[in-house]
Amino acid sequence: MRVIPANHETRMRIVVTAEMTAQFEEMGEVHPVYATYWLTRHMELAGRKLILLF
């Protein structure tokens, strides 16, 4: 297994759109904020970009 340096980082810039807000099927938009689903998806992508270098 390769070692990832302690200070290694990656960054992503995300612009939250209306599609990325908290919404439920029959209720529609619940809160006009970044939904957990999208936050998690983008964190997964950032993590993947970070480890692919190693």
PyMOL Python script that loads the backbone (N, CA, C, O; Angstrom):
from pymol import cmd

cmd.read_pdbstr("""\
ATOM      1  N   MET A   1       0.839  -1.181   0.000  1.00  0.00           N
ATOM      2  CA  MET A   1       0.000   0.000   0.000  1.00  0.00           C
ATOM      3  C   MET A   1       0.885   1.247   0.000  1.00  0.00           C
ATOM      4  O   MET A   1       1.878   1.312   0.725  1.00  0.00           O
ATOM      5  N   ARG A   2       0.527   2.209  -0.799  1.00  0.00           N
ATOM      6  CA  ARG A   2       1.291   3.451  -0.867  1.00  0.00           C
ATOM      7  C   ARG A   2       0.852   4.403   0.242  1.00  0.00           C
ATOM      8  O   ARG A   2      -0.301   4.397   0.675  1.00  0.00           O
ATOM      9  N   VAL A   3       1.785   5.205   0.678  1.00  0.00           N
ATOM     10  CA  VAL A   3       1.500   6.174   1.739  1.00  0.00           C
ATOM     11  C   VAL A   3       1.088   7.499   1.111  1.00  0.00           C
ATOM     12  O   VAL A   3       1.741   7.993   0.192  1.00  0.00           O
ATOM     13  N   ILE A   4       0.008   8.064   1.613  1.00  0.00           N
ATOM     14  CA  ILE A   4      -0.438   9.392   1.174  1.00  0.00           C
ATOM     15  C   ILE A   4       0.119  10.393   2.174  1.00  0.00           C
ATOM     16  O   ILE A   4      -0.147  10.263   3.369  1.00  0.00           O
ATOM     17  N   PRO A   5       0.889  11.393   1.727  1.00  0.00           N
ATOM     18  CA  PRO A   5       1.464  12.366   2.645  1.00  0.00           C
ATOM     19  C   PRO A   5       0.391  13.046   3.500  1.00  0.00           C
ATOM     20  O   PRO A   5      -0.720  13.305   3.037  1.00  0.00           O
ATOM     21  N   ALA A   6       0.745  13.327   4.748  1.00  0.00           N
ATOM     22  CA  ALA A   6      -0.206  13.910   5.703  1.00  0.00           C
ATOM     23  C   ALA A   6      -0.807  15.227   5.224  1.00  0.00           C
ATOM     24  O   ALA A   6      -1.979  15.495   5.488  1.00  0.00           O
ATOM     25  N   ASN A   7      -0.045  16.041   4.539  1.00  0.00           N
ATOM     26  CA  ASN A   7      -0.543  17.357   4.122  1.00  0.00           C
ATOM     27  C   ASN A   7      -1.110  17.382   2.709  1.00  0.00           C
ATOM     28  O   ASN A   7      -1.439  18.450   2.193  1.00  0.00           O
ATOM     29  N   HIS A   8      -1.226  16.233   2.087  1.00  0.00           N
ATOM     30  CA  HIS A   8      -1.750  16.186   0.719  1.00  0.00           C
ATOM     31  C   HIS A   8      -3.229  16.556   0.732  1.00  0.00           C
ATOM     32  O   HIS A   8      -3.970  16.122   1.614  1.00  0.00           O
ATOM     33  N   GLU A   9      -3.654  17.342  -0.222  1.00  0.00           N
ATOM     34  CA  GLU A   9      -5.062  17.747  -0.269  1.00  0.00           C
ATOM     35  C   GLU A   9      -5.534  17.882  -1.700  1.00  0.00           C
ATOM     36  O   GLU A   9      -4.736  17.950  -2.634  1.00  0.00           O
ATOM     37  N   THR A  10      -6.826  17.920  -1.850  1.00  0.00           N
ATOM     38  CA  THR A  10      -7.447  18.192  -3.134  1.00  0.00           C
ATOM     39  C   THR A  10      -8.591  19.159  -2.884  1.00  0.00           C
ATOM     40  O   THR A  10      -9.120  19.225  -1.775  1.00  0.00           O
ATOM     41  N   ARG A  11      -8.964  19.893  -3.886  1.00  0.00           N
ATOM     42  CA  ARG A  11     -10.054  20.858  -3.743  1.00  0.00           C
ATOM     43  C   ARG A  11     -11.003  20.739  -4.916  1.00  0.00           C
ATOM     44  O   ARG A  11     -10.613  20.428  -6.041  1.00  0.00           O
ATOM     45  N   MET A  12     -12.249  20.994  -4.615  1.00  0.00           N
ATOM     46  CA  MET A  12     -13.281  21.047  -5.651  1.00  0.00           C
ATOM     47  C   MET A  12     -14.114  22.289  -5.380  1.00  0.00           C
ATOM     48  O   MET A  12     -14.378  22.640  -4.230  1.00  0.00           O
ATOM     49  N   ARG A  13     -14.510  22.926  -6.421  1.00  0.00           N
ATOM     50  CA  ARG A  13     -15.396  24.080  -6.275  1.00  0.00           C
ATOM     51  C   ARG A  13     -16.766  23.640  -6.778  1.00  0.00           C
ATOM     52  O   ARG A  13     -16.908  23.201  -7.919  1.00  0.00           O
ATOM     53  N   ILE A  14     -17.762  23.760  -5.924  1.00  0.00           N
ATOM     54  CA  ILE A  14     -19.122  23.338  -6.245  1.00  0.00           C
ATOM     55  C   ILE A  14     -20.041  24.549  -6.179  1.00  0.00           C
ATOM     56  O   ILE A  14     -20.014  25.300  -5.204  1.00  0.00           O
ATOM     57  N   VAL A  15     -20.835  24.736  -7.189  1.00  0.00           N
ATOM     58  CA  VAL A  15     -21.884  25.756  -7.173  1.00  0.00           C
ATOM     59  C   VAL A  15     -23.195  25.005  -6.984  1.00  0.00           C
ATOM     60  O   VAL A  15     -23.608  24.226  -7.844  1.00  0.00           O
ATOM     61  N   VAL A  16     -23.839  25.245  -5.856  1.00  0.00           N
ATOM     62  CA  VAL A  16     -25.086  24.544  -5.548  1.00  0.00           C
ATOM     63  C   VAL A  16     -26.213  25.128  -6.393  1.00  0.00           C
ATOM     64  O   VAL A  16     -26.480  26.330  -6.363  1.00  0.00           O
ATOM     65  N   THR A  17     -26.860  24.255  -7.142  1.00  0.00           N
ATOM     66  CA  THR A  17     -27.981  24.661  -7.988  1.00  0.00           C
ATOM     67  C   THR A  17     -29.290  24.235  -7.329  1.00  0.00           C
ATOM     68  O   THR A  17     -29.278  23.521  -6.326  1.00  0.00           O
ATOM     69  N   ALA A  18     -30.392  24.661  -7.876  1.00  0.00           N
ATOM     70  CA  ALA A  18     -31.709  24.291  -7.340  1.00  0.00           C
ATOM     71  C   ALA A  18     -31.879  22.774  -7.322  1.00  0.00           C
ATOM     72  O   ALA A  18     -32.538  22.232  -6.435  1.00  0.00           O
ATOM     73  N   GLU A  19     -31.290  22.093  -8.296  1.00  0.00           N
ATOM     74  CA  GLU A  19     -31.363  20.629  -8.358  1.00  0.00           C
ATOM     75  C   GLU A  19     -30.681  19.968  -7.155  1.00  0.00           C
ATOM     76  O   GLU A  19     -31.026  18.843  -6.793  1.00  0.00           O
ATOM     77  N   MET A  20     -29.723  20.654  -6.539  1.00  0.00           N
ATOM     78  CA  MET A  20     -28.943  20.085  -5.439  1.00  0.00           C
ATOM     79  C   MET A  20     -29.485  20.429  -4.060  1.00  0.00           C
ATOM     80  O   MET A  20     -28.806  20.182  -3.063  1.00  0.00           O
ATOM     81  N   THR A  21     -30.669  20.982  -3.971  1.00  0.00           N
ATOM     82  CA  THR A  21     -31.241  21.320  -2.669  1.00  0.00           C
ATOM     83  C   THR A  21     -32.026  20.145  -2.108  1.00  0.00           C
ATOM     84  O   THR A  21     -32.354  19.201  -2.826  1.00  0.00           O
ATOM     85  N   ALA A  22     -32.320  20.214  -0.821  1.00  0.00           N
ATOM     86  CA  ALA A  22     -33.053  19.138  -0.141  1.00  0.00           C
ATOM     87  C   ALA A  22     -34.477  19.063  -0.679  1.00  0.00           C
ATOM     88  O   ALA A  22     -35.268  19.991  -0.515  1.00  0.00           O
ATOM     89  N   GLN A  23     -34.786  17.942  -1.324  1.00  0.00           N
ATOM     90  CA  GLN A  23     -36.110  17.747  -1.919  1.00  0.00           C
ATOM     91  C   GLN A  23     -36.605  16.336  -1.627  1.00  0.00           C
ATOM     92  O   GLN A  23     -35.818  15.393  -1.544  1.00  0.00           O
ATOM     93  N   PHE A  24     -37.899  16.207  -1.474  1.00  0.00           N
ATOM     94  CA  PHE A  24     -38.521  14.902  -1.295  1.00  0.00           C
ATOM     95  C   PHE A  24     -39.622  14.769  -2.326  1.00  0.00           C
ATOM     96  O   PHE A  24     -40.275  15.749  -2.682  1.00  0.00           O
ATOM     97  N   GLU A  25     -39.823  13.556  -2.802  1.00  0.00           N
ATOM     98  CA  GLU A  25     -40.717  13.289  -3.935  1.00  0.00           C
ATOM     99  C   GLU A  25     -42.019  14.078  -3.921  1.00  0.00           C
ATOM    100  O   GLU A  25     -42.207  14.976  -4.741  1.00  0.00           O
ATOM    101  N   GLU A  26     -42.909  13.758  -3.010  1.00  0.00           N
ATOM    102  CA  GLU A  26     -44.217  14.418  -3.034  1.00  0.00           C
ATOM    103  C   GLU A  26     -44.214  15.779  -2.340  1.00  0.00           C
ATOM    104  O   GLU A  26     -45.154  16.557  -2.505  1.00  0.00           O
ATOM    105  N   MET A  27     -43.170  16.073  -1.568  1.00  0.00           N
ATOM    106  CA  MET A  27     -43.109  17.338  -0.830  1.00  0.00           C
ATOM    107  C   MET A  27     -42.384  18.441  -1.597  1.00  0.00           C
ATOM    108  O   MET A  27     -42.524  19.619  -1.270  1.00  0.00           O
ATOM    109  N   GLY A  28     -41.618  18.066  -2.603  1.00  0.00           N
ATOM    110  CA  GLY A  28     -40.834  19.051  -3.338  1.00  0.00           C
ATOM    111  C   GLY A  28     -39.672  19.547  -2.489  1.00  0.00           C
ATOM    112  O   GLY A  28     -39.172  18.824  -1.628  1.00  0.00           O
ATOM    113  N   GLU A  29     -39.246  20.777  -2.734  1.00  0.00           N
ATOM    114  CA  GLU A  29     -38.125  21.340  -1.986  1.00  0.00           C
ATOM    115  C   GLU A  29     -38.522  21.552  -0.533  1.00  0.00           C
ATOM    116  O   GLU A  29     -39.544  22.171  -0.238  1.00  0.00           O
ATOM    117  N   VAL A  30     -37.704  21.033   0.365  1.00  0.00           N
ATOM    118  CA  VAL A  30     -37.966  21.162   1.796  1.00  0.00           C
ATOM    119  C   VAL A  30     -37.158  22.311   2.379  1.00  0.00           C
ATOM    120  O   VAL A  30     -37.679  23.114   3.153  1.00  0.00           O
ATOM    121  N   HIS A  31     -35.888  22.388   2.008  1.00  0.00           N
ATOM    122  CA  HIS A  31     -34.994  23.445   2.477  1.00  0.00           C
ATOM    123  C   HIS A  31     -34.153  23.906   1.286  1.00  0.00           C
ATOM    124  O   HIS A  31     -33.683  23.073   0.511  1.00  0.00           O
ATOM    125  N   PRO A  32     -33.959  25.190   1.129  1.00  0.00           N
ATOM    126  CA  PRO A  32     -33.141  25.672   0.003  1.00  0.00           C
ATOM    127  C   PRO A  32     -31.641  25.626   0.322  1.00  0.00           C
ATOM    128  O   PRO A  32     -30.935  26.625   0.182  1.00  0.00           O
ATOM    129  N   VAL A  33     -31.171  24.454   0.753  1.00  0.00           N
ATOM    130  CA  VAL A  33     -29.758  24.271   1.100  1.00  0.00           C
ATOM    131  C   VAL A  33     -29.205  23.027   0.411  1.00  0.00           C
ATOM    132  O   VAL A  33     -29.961  22.193  -0.088  1.00  0.00           O
ATOM    133  N   TYR A  34     -27.903  22.914   0.389  1.00  0.00           N
ATOM    134  CA  TYR A  34     -27.161  21.795  -0.197  1.00  0.00           C
ATOM    135  C   TYR A  34     -27.614  20.484   0.446  1.00  0.00           C
ATOM    136  O   TYR A  34     -27.442  20.289   1.649  1.00  0.00           O
ATOM    137  N   ALA A  35     -28.183  19.602  -0.342  1.00  0.00           N
ATOM    138  CA  ALA A  35     -28.719  18.338   0.166  1.00  0.00           C
ATOM    139  C   ALA A  35     -27.604  17.367   0.549  1.00  0.00           C
ATOM    140  O   ALA A  35     -26.538  17.353  -0.067  1.00  0.00           O
ATOM    141  N   THR A  36     -27.864  16.563   1.565  1.00  0.00           N
ATOM    142  CA  THR A  36     -26.905  15.572   2.043  1.00  0.00           C
ATOM    143  C   THR A  36     -26.475  14.623   0.926  1.00  0.00           C
ATOM    144  O   THR A  36     -25.300  14.267   0.836  1.00  0.00           O
ATOM    145  N   TYR A  37     -27.405  14.215   0.084  1.00  0.00           N
ATOM    146  CA  TYR A  37     -27.077  13.324  -1.034  1.00  0.00           C
ATOM    147  C   TYR A  37     -25.957  13.917  -1.888  1.00  0.00           C
ATOM    148  O   TYR A  37     -24.977  13.237  -2.194  1.00  0.00           O
ATOM    149  N   TRP A  38     -26.102  15.170  -2.267  1.00  0.00           N
ATOM    150  CA  TRP A  38     -25.111  15.809  -3.133  1.00  0.00           C
ATOM    151  C   TRP A  38     -23.803  16.045  -2.396  1.00  0.00           C
ATOM    152  O   TRP A  38     -22.730  15.863  -2.971  1.00  0.00           O
ATOM    153  N   LEU A  39     -23.874  16.446  -1.142  1.00  0.00           N
ATOM    154  CA  LEU A  39     -22.667  16.652  -0.341  1.00  0.00           C
ATOM    155  C   LEU A  39     -21.846  15.369  -0.290  1.00  0.00           C
ATOM    156  O   LEU A  39     -20.634  15.390  -0.507  1.00  0.00           O
ATOM    157  N   THR A  40     -22.511  14.252  -0.002  1.00  0.00           N
ATOM    158  CA  THR A  40     -21.836  12.962   0.079  1.00  0.00           C
ATOM    159  C   THR A  40     -21.258  12.556  -1.275  1.00  0.00           C
ATOM    160  O   THR A  40     -20.134  12.061  -1.355  1.00  0.00           O
ATOM    161  N   ARG A  41     -22.017  12.765  -2.310  1.00  0.00           N
ATOM    162  CA  ARG A  41     -21.546  12.426  -3.661  1.00  0.00           C
ATOM    163  C   ARG A  41     -20.283  13.216  -4.018  1.00  0.00           C
ATOM    164  O   ARG A  41     -19.330  12.661  -4.566  1.00  0.00           O
ATOM    165  N   HIS A  42     -20.283  14.509  -3.703  1.00  0.00           N
ATOM    166  CA  HIS A  42     -19.127  15.340  -4.014  1.00  0.00           C
ATOM    167  C   HIS A  42     -17.932  14.999  -3.121  1.00  0.00           C
ATOM    168  O   HIS A  42     -16.788  15.095  -3.565  1.00  0.00           O
ATOM    169  N   MET A  43     -18.181  14.604  -1.867  1.00  0.00           N
ATOM    170  CA  MET A  43     -17.083  14.171  -0.995  1.00  0.00           C
ATOM    171  C   MET A  43     -16.446  12.888  -1.534  1.00  0.00           C
ATOM    172  O   MET A  43     -15.224  12.741  -1.507  1.00  0.00           O
ATOM    173  N   GLU A  44     -17.269  11.968  -2.020  1.00  0.00           N
ATOM    174  CA  GLU A  44     -16.761  10.730  -2.631  1.00  0.00           C
ATOM    175  C   GLU A  44     -15.882  11.054  -3.837  1.00  0.00           C
ATOM    176  O   GLU A  44     -14.810  10.473  -4.007  1.00  0.00           O
ATOM    177  N   LEU A  45     -16.334  11.968  -4.659  1.00  0.00           N
ATOM    178  CA  LEU A  45     -15.578  12.352  -5.847  1.00  0.00           C
ATOM    179  C   LEU A  45     -14.241  12.991  -5.468  1.00  0.00           C
ATOM    180  O   LEU A  45     -13.213  12.678  -6.068  1.00  0.00           O
ATOM    181  N   ALA A  46     -14.250  13.877  -4.485  1.00  0.00           N
ATOM    182  CA  ALA A  46     -13.007  14.514  -4.036  1.00  0.00           C
ATOM    183  C   ALA A  46     -12.040  13.470  -3.479  1.00  0.00           C
ATOM    184  O   ALA A  46     -10.843  13.514  -3.764  1.00  0.00           O
ATOM    185  N   GLY A  47     -12.557  12.538  -2.689  1.00  0.00           N
ATOM    186  CA  GLY A  47     -11.712  11.473  -2.140  1.00  0.00           C
ATOM    187  C   GLY A  47     -11.109  10.611  -3.233  1.00  0.00           C
ATOM    188  O   GLY A  47      -9.941  10.230  -3.169  1.00  0.00           O
ATOM    189  N   ARG A  48     -11.907  10.315  -4.220  1.00  0.00           N
ATOM    190  CA  ARG A  48     -11.435   9.501  -5.352  1.00  0.00           C
ATOM    191  C   ARG A  48     -10.326  10.225  -6.109  1.00  0.00           C
ATOM    192  O   ARG A  48      -9.310   9.624  -6.458  1.00  0.00           O
ATOM    193  N   LYS A  49     -10.526  11.521  -6.363  1.00  0.00           N
ATOM    194  CA  LYS A  49      -9.502  12.298  -7.066  1.00  0.00           C
ATOM    195  C   LYS A  49      -8.207  12.346  -6.267  1.00  0.00           C
ATOM    196  O   LYS A  49      -7.117  12.344  -6.840  1.00  0.00           O
ATOM    197  N   LEU A  50      -8.326  12.389  -4.951  1.00  0.00           N
ATOM    198  CA  LEU A  50      -7.159  12.442  -4.083  1.00  0.00           C
ATOM    199  C   LEU A  50      -6.349  11.148  -4.152  1.00  0.00           C
ATOM    200  O   LEU A  50      -5.130  11.188  -4.322  1.00  0.00           O
ATOM    201  N   ILE A  51      -7.018  10.002  -4.021  1.00  0.00           N
ATOM    202  CA  ILE A  51      -6.270   8.740  -3.963  1.00  0.00           C
ATOM    203  C   ILE A  51      -5.824   8.228  -5.324  1.00  0.00           C
ATOM    204  O   ILE A  51      -4.898   7.420  -5.396  1.00  0.00           O
ATOM    205  N   LEU A  52      -6.449   8.670  -6.395  1.00  0.00           N
ATOM    206  CA  LEU A  52      -6.032   8.208  -7.724  1.00  0.00           C
ATOM    207  C   LEU A  52      -4.605   8.628  -8.071  1.00  0.00           C
ATOM    208  O   LEU A  52      -3.964   8.009  -8.920  1.00  0.00           O
ATOM    209  N   LEU A  53      -4.116   9.664  -7.424  1.00  0.00           N
ATOM    210  CA  LEU A  53      -2.747  10.121  -7.676  1.00  0.00           C
ATOM    211  C   LEU A  53      -1.712   9.146  -7.113  1.00  0.00           C
ATOM    212  O   LEU A  53      -0.533   9.216  -7.459  1.00  0.00           O
ATOM    213  N   PHE A  54      -2.152   8.254  -6.259  1.00  0.00           N
ATOM    214  CA  PHE A  54      -1.248   7.304  -5.617  1.00  0.00           C
ATOM    215  C   PHE A  54      -1.569   5.913  -6.075  1.00  0.00           C
ATOM    216  O   PHE A  54      -0.920   4.957  -5.650  1.00  0.00           O
TER     217      PHE A  54
END
""", "prot")
cmd.dss("prot")
cmd.show_as("cartoon", "prot")
cmd.util.cbc("prot")
cmd.orient("prot")
